[in-house]
Amino acid sequence: MDSLEQLACWAFNCDRAQLYTGDYEADEENIKLFHEALDSYTRGIPVQYITGEAEFMGFDFDVNPSVLIPRPETEILVERSLALIEREGMTEPFILDLGTGSGAIAVSLTKLSPSCKIIASDVSEEALEVGRENAAANGVSDRIQFILSDFFERIPEKEKFDLVISNPPYIPSEDYDSLPLEVRSEPRIALDGGLKGLGFYGKIISESAKRLKDGGYLILEIGYGQTAAIKSLIESAGSYRDVKIIKDYNDIDRVVFAKRH
Ligand code: GLN
């Protein structure tokens, strides 16, 4: 569905087929909603913030401007993580999701890997609220613990993880102002990765080395052109091997896997 169809279906409470066969109710309230939605859309508000909904890995997520809208590329991270869990025969993987936002990664992993347990952290209380709601709506609250934490800051030290996963902010600060208007309505805190977009990786990579079990994996989403820098951060941490890069649908390096040894 294109964006306008999505807005119309949302405002008239119908599906795409009904929209085109005229099989929907459009009272004054629906029409007003549609006009307001169009107005927001032309001002650069993303469709998902207008409708309050986004789809990720086939599941429904509530979103609002406190959280990044889940991206299709991030589904690659989830799919490859699931494949890894399977391949390594991890029976009850214990996973940390740093900067969970809407909870898209944590919730979909929990849905698709029925024995995993997850700690999902975020530095924003508003984001955690959205994450908690999404976990509840998808029926997985009992397997995700949400913690308000600036990366590792408040993650209990005793916890050792099979997987540490993160889609940190990675847009270079110097590029932020030229992002499309829609992207700039998302939380800057979830996008702006500092100088060259690399500001968070050093800390995540070195700290994860202490929090991963031997043989556990660090799994990171990365941005355009960051592969060499991130590989060298991983190498200089001295605790990882088997570094693997996965490309996205546009043939851009998007996900990095590294095994803790
Ligand atoms: N993929 C997002 C974008 O290009 C960025 C997400 C992030 O910084 N983690 O807008």
Residues whose N, C-alpha, C, O or C-beta is under 5 A from the ligand:
A	BS01	LIG	R71 N167 P168 P169 Y170 I171 A190 L191
